[in-house]
Amino acid sequence: MQPGKRIVTHLPLEELWNSEGKIIATKMHALDHKEIKELLKAGSIKFVIADVGHTLEWVDDSYDFWKKEVQPHLHIAQNPYLEDYPGNYFYFAYLWKLATGEVVIALEKNH
């Protein structure tokens, strides 16, 4: 199978990949709103959406994506239900550190 066509079969993610193949990376920890804002202020961040049954979706336009998509859908403990979020879905966010030193925020979609 071509790496770019590989689909997410379960969550939580255990590894990252792109069209080139598996990415050497380590899953660090869960992120909240404040931590994501700090990462965005520090520099360019890539997001990747993991949705079971779909390929990983890599997003480069990080700030606009954060404001329009991630921020209103990022899970918080006070809102535990799908119905608490627009469109009835939310994301758990995790920081991944790549072997290159770059960081990626993986968004695990729940719906």
N, C-alpha and C positions, 0 to 999 in steps of 0.2 A: 504494500500500500504506500502511496506517496505521502510523505509526512504532512504536507499541507492539507490533505483530505482526512487526516486522522480526526476522529470525533472523541469528545469527552464522554466516557462511559459511566463515571461515578464521581461524586464529590465526597470528601475534600480531594483536591488535586494532590497528586503525589509527585508530579513532574511537569515541566513546561516544554513545549515544542513549538516550532514554527515551520515554514515551508522548507527549510533546510534540514530539519530533523530535531532530535532531542537537544535541549539547551541544558548545559551544566549550570545548575542553580540550586540554592538551598532555601527552603521555606523557613522564614524567620519567626514571625509572630503575627497575630491579628492586629488590625489597625482600626482606629476610630476617626471621627471627623477631624479632630484637632491634629492628630499625627499626619493625616493625609495633607492637610493644609500646610503644615510645616515642610513636608517633603516637596510640595509644589513650589513653595517659596524658595527652597534651596536650589532648585534647578529643574531641568526637563525630566519628566517622569513618563514612563510608558505604562499604560494600563492594558490588561488582557482580561477578556470576559470568558469565563468557563460556564457553559450551559450544557447540561447533559443532553446528548443527542445531536450536538452541533460541534463544528470545529472551533478551536480557540480563535477568538476575535481580537486582534491586536489593534490598539488605538494609539495614534501618535499625537493628536490634538488634545493634549492633556488638560489644559485649564478649562477650555470650553466644555469638554466632555465631563469634567468634574462638576462644573456649575449646573449643566443642563440634565445630566443623566445620573451621575453617581451620588451627588449630595442629597437629592430627594429620595433616593432609593437605598442609601446605606443603612443597614440594620442598626438599631439602637435597642437596648434592653427594655426601655419603656414602651416600645411599640413592637411586641413580639409576633403580631399576626400579619399575614399577607395583606389583609384588608386595610391595614394601617398605612399602606404605601400606595402611591399612584400606580395604576395599572395592575395592582395586586401582585407585585414581585419586589424582592429586595436582594441586596448583595451583602455577603460577608466579604470583607477585604483582608488580604494577607500580603505582607511584605516578603518578596523574594529577592535574594541577592545572587546576581549572576557571577560566574567565575571571572568575568571581565571587570568586576567591581560595580557595574551598573545595578540599579535597583528597578524592580518591576512591581506594580501593585496588581495582584490577581484578584479579580472580582468573581466570586462564586455565586451564581444566580440561583435564587430559590423562587419557585412559582408553583 
